[in-house]
Amino acid sequence: MGKHATDVDKAVFLTHLLYVHQAKAARRAGLAKSTATDIKNASAEVQIQYNEKGLPPPTIQEQVEQIKRKKGSGASKKITDKEVIKLMEAYTLNKTQRKKL
């Protein structure tokens, strides 16, 4: 499984894409072909949305901000610091105190 493209990777790819073709831009940015295609398609959608609204063409920064991973992507939820502290306290207490929690 490949790495996820960071915002910097996306910006580098879109910058190279202005001057060279997609395959070369993907190689220079260190992205897989399918990832580069997805970024290019999402960038085109952002440009179309701006055009329909009558706005000037979006900058690369605006395009990168608009291109986000889908919600519900399957990433596991992160545990908060408070939950870690609570778990550590529960683990270190004796048996009767753990039952009370």
Residue pairs with C-beta under 8 A, 6 or more apart in sequence:
2 32
2 35
4 69
5 13
5 31
5 35
5 39
7 64
7 65
9 29
9 30
9 31
10 39
10 63
10 64
10 67
11 60
11 61
11 64
12 28
12 29
13 25
13 26
13 28
13 29
13 31
13 36
13 39
14 39
14 43
14 60
14 63
14 64
15 60
16 24
16 25
16 28
16 29
17 25
17 40
20 28
22 36
22 37
22 40
23 33
23 36
25 36
26 32
26 33
26 35
26 36
29 36
31 39
39 67
42 66
42 67
43 63
43 67
46 58
46 62
46 63
46 66
46 67
47 57
47 58
47 63
49 66
50 56
50 57
50 58
51 57
58 66
89 101
90 98
90 101
93 101
